[in-house]
Amino acid sequence: MFQVGKTIVSEEIIENDFVCNLNACKGQCCIDGEAGAPVADDETEIMVDIYSKVKPYLSPEGIVEIEKQGAFVKGEDGEWETPLVNGNACAYVIFDEKKTAKCGIEEAYNDGVIDWKKPVSCHLYPVRVREYTELTAVNYHKWEICDDACSLGTELQVPIYKFVKESLIRKFGKEWYAELEEVAKEHVKR
C-alpha cells in the first residue's frame, strides 16, 4: 500500500494490467452481481436530475425498475447504488446490436444530451474506492469476468492506474494523479 495525499492506494493498481475487452466480456460487469453500482452521496441528486434526459436511452425493463424503485436505491450495505432489473442487471444498462451491455447514462453523455458521464464508481472500474473517516482506500477489484481485460492489458502493457487515469483525475484531481505516477515510477524501479 502507498499513501498518496489522504488516500491509501493498493500496489495492485500499479502492478496489474487491465484494458476493458468488451468484445470478449460483452459488458458483463454491468449485468452480473448482487448489487447495483455504487452511487456517491453527491451523485444522488444528479441521478434524479438527468433521468428524464436519459430515459429515452433506457430499456423498457430498466425504466420500469427506475420508476418503481427510484433513480438510486439504498443497498444492503446501507450505501446508495443503482437499481437492478431482476436482481442482477443495472437498470441503466442497454445493449448494442452485438448484445454488448453499455451504459444508457454514458450514451446520453456521448450524444451531448447530458454533461455527466456516469457514476464515478462505474468510470473507475476495476478500481474501487472506499471512504473512511481519515483516509480513502483505493483498491483493485479482481473479478474473473474481467480475465480477458487483464490479458489485453498485459498484451498492451497498460497498468490499471493508467487505464483509469481519466476517472482517477475526476475523483481525486490532477495533482493527486501526478503524485500517483511518481509513486508508480519509484515502485517499478524496485
C-alpha positions in Angstrom: 0.0 0.0 0.0 1.1 3.6 -0.7 -0.2 6.8 0.8 -1.0 9.5 -1.8 -2.5 12.6 -0.2 -5.4 11.4 2.0 -5.6 8.0 0.2 -4.2 4.6 0.7 -3.5 3.1 -2.7 -3.1 -0.6 -3.3 0.1 -1.5 -5.2 -2.1 -3.9 -7.2 -3.3 -0.9 -9.4 0.3 -0.3 -10.3 1.4 -3.9 -10.7 -1.5 -5.3 -12.6 -2.5 -4.6 -16.2 -6.1 -4.0 -17.4 -7.9 -2.8 -20.6 -11.6 -3.5 -20.9 -12.2 -6.0 -23.7 -15.9 -5.6 -24.5 -15.6 -7.9 -27.5 -14.8 -10.7 -25.0 -16.9 -9.9 -21.9 -19.9 -8.1 -23.5 -20.1 -5.7 -20.5 -20.8 -8.5 -18.1 -19.8 -6.3 -15.1 -23.0 -4.3 -15.7 -25.2 -7.4 -15.7 -23.8 -9.7 -13.0 -23.7 -9.2 -9.3 -26.0 -8.9 -6.3 -25.8 -5.1 -6.0 -26.1 -2.1 -8.2 -23.2 0.2 -9.0 -22.2 2.4 -6.0 -23.5 6.0 -6.2 -21.8 8.7 -4.2 -23.9 11.0 -1.9 -23.1 13.9 -4.2 -24.3 12.0 -7.2 -27.8 11.2 -6.0 -29.3 14.5 -7.0 -27.6 14.3 -10.4 -29.1 10.9 -11.0 -32.6 12.3 -10.3 -32.0 15.4 -12.4 -30.7 13.6 -15.5 -33.3 10.8 -15.5 -35.8 12.5 -17.9 -33.0 13.1 -20.4 -31.5 9.6 -20.0 -34.9 7.8 -20.1 -35.1 7.7 -23.9 -31.9 5.7 -24.0 -33.0 3.0 -21.5 -34.7 -0.3 -21.9 -38.4 -0.7 -21.0 -37.4 -3.0 -18.2 -34.9 -0.5 -16.8 -37.5 2.3 -17.0 -40.0 0.2 -15.0 -37.5 -0.5 -12.3 -36.2 3.0 -12.0 -39.7 4.4 -11.9 -40.7 1.8 -9.3 -37.5 1.9 -7.1 -36.1 5.3 -7.8 -33.1 6.7 -9.7 -30.9 5.2 -7.0 -31.6 2.9 -4.0 -30.2 2.1 -0.6 -28.2 -1.1 -0.8 -27.9 -3.9 1.7 -24.7 -2.3 2.9 -26.5 1.0 3.6 -24.8 2.8 0.7 -26.5 4.3 -2.4 -26.4 2.2 -5.6 -28.2 1.9 -9.0 -31.4 -0.1 -9.0 -31.4 -3.6 -10.6 -33.6 -5.4 -13.1 -34.5 -8.9 -11.9 -31.9 -8.7 -9.1 -28.8 -8.6 -11.4 -28.6 -6.2 -14.3 -28.2 -2.5 -13.7 -31.4 -0.6 -14.6 -29.3 1.8 -16.7 -27.9 -1.0 -18.9 -28.7 -1.0 -22.6 -27.5 -3.4 -25.3 -26.0 -2.6 -28.7 -26.5 -4.6 -31.9 -23.8 -7.0 -30.8 -25.6 -7.6 -27.5 -22.9 -5.8 -25.6 -24.0 -4.1 -22.4 -23.5 -0.4 -22.4 -24.5 2.4 -20.0 -27.6 4.4 -21.0 -26.2 7.4 -19.0 -22.9 7.3 -20.8 -24.6 7.0 -24.2 -26.7 10.2 -23.4 -23.4 11.8 -22.3 -21.6 10.7 -25.6 -24.5 12.2 -27.6 -24.2 15.6 -25.7 -27.6 15.2 -24.1 -26.2 15.5 -20.6 -22.8 16.7 -19.2 -22.2 14.0 -16.6 -20.6 10.7 -17.8 -21.9 8.2 -15.3 -21.4 7.4 -11.6 -17.7 7.7 -10.8 -17.7 4.1 -9.4 -18.5 2.8 -12.9 -16.0 5.1 -14.5 -13.3 3.9 -12.1 -13.9 0.2 -12.6 -11.9 -2.1 -11.9 -10.8 0.3 -9.2 -13.0 0.5 -6.1 -12.9 3.4 -3.6 -13.9 3.1 0.0 -14.3 6.3 2.1 -13.2 6.1 5.8 -13.1 8.8 8.4 -9.5 9.8 7.9 -8.5 8.2 4.6 -9.9 6.8 1.4 -8.8 3.3 0.3 -8.2 2.9 -3.5 -8.1 -0.8 -4.4 -8.3 -3.2 -7.3 -11.4 -5.3 -7.6 -10.4 -8.6 -9.2 -13.3 -10.4 -10.9 -13.0 -13.5 -13.1 -15.3 -12.0 -15.7 -12.5 -9.5 -16.4 -9.8 -12.0 -17.1 -9.9 -11.0 -20.8 -9.3 -7.4 -19.7 -6.3 -8.5 -17.7 -4.9 -10.4 -20.6 -5.5 -7.5 -23.0 -3.9 -5.1 -20.5 -0.8 -7.3 -20.3 -0.6 -7.6 -24.1 -0.8 -3.8 -24.4 1.3 -3.2 -21.3 -1.3 -0.9 -19.6 -1.3 -0.8 -15.8 -4.7 -0.4 -14.2 -3.9 3.1 -12.9 -3.1 4.3 -16.5 -6.3 2.6 -17.8 -8.4 4.5 -15.3 -6.4 7.8 -15.5 -9.4 10.0 -16.5 -11.6 8.7 -13.8 -8.9 8.9 -11.1 -8.4 12.5 -12.1 -12.1 13.0 -12.0 -12.3 11.6 -8.5 -9.1 12.9 -6.9 -7.7 15.7 -9.2 -4.6 16.2 -11.4 -2.2 16.8 -8.6 -3.1 13.6 -6.9 -2.7 11.6 -10.1 0.7 13.2 -10.8 1.8 12.1 -7.3 0.5 8.6 -8.0 2.5 8.5 -11.2 5.7 9.4 -9.3 4.9 6.6 -6.7 4.3 4.2 -9.6 7.7 5.1 -11.2 9.5 4.5 -7.9 7.7 1.3 -7.3 8.5 -0.1 -10.7 12.2 0.7 -10.2 12.4 -1.5 -7.2 
